[in-house]
């Protein structure tokens, strides 16, 4: 059976590189959550319904996690390329 990370684009988007230290993963999770829970809802206008604030906050947390995972995967891939070139 094939690797599930290769089949499902959502799992692939949220996969961090192998060997990523747990403290870094915790830091990414906490910082993304803090932005999604505090900064984004407080930035919205005062009359915004709670469900809109919650939805926007969750989408921001998800987007930050996906972006961070993609940047880490890209950095690891570039590091491997540089290692082969030298």
JOBEL-V911780 format. One line per field, one symbol per residue. ss: DSSP state (h for helix, s for strand, l for the rest). psi: psi as a letter, one per 30 degrees, with the letter a starting at -180 (. if undefined). burial: b if it has 16 or more other ideal C-beta (glycine too) atoms within 10 Angstrom, else e. Layout:
ss = ???
psi = ???
burial = ???
This chain:
ss = lllhhhhlhhhhhllllllllhhhhhhhhhhhhhhhhhhhhhhllllllhhhhhhhhhhhhhhhhhhhhhhhhhhhhhhhhhhhhl
psi = klkfffejeeeeegkllkgkkeeeeeeeeeeeeeeeeeeeeffllegkleeeeeeeeeeeeeeeeeeeeeeeeeeeeeeeeeeef.
burial = eeeeeeeeeeeeeebbeeeeeeeeeeebeeebeebbbeebbeeeeeeeeeeebeebbeebbeebbeebbeebbeeeeeeeeeeeee
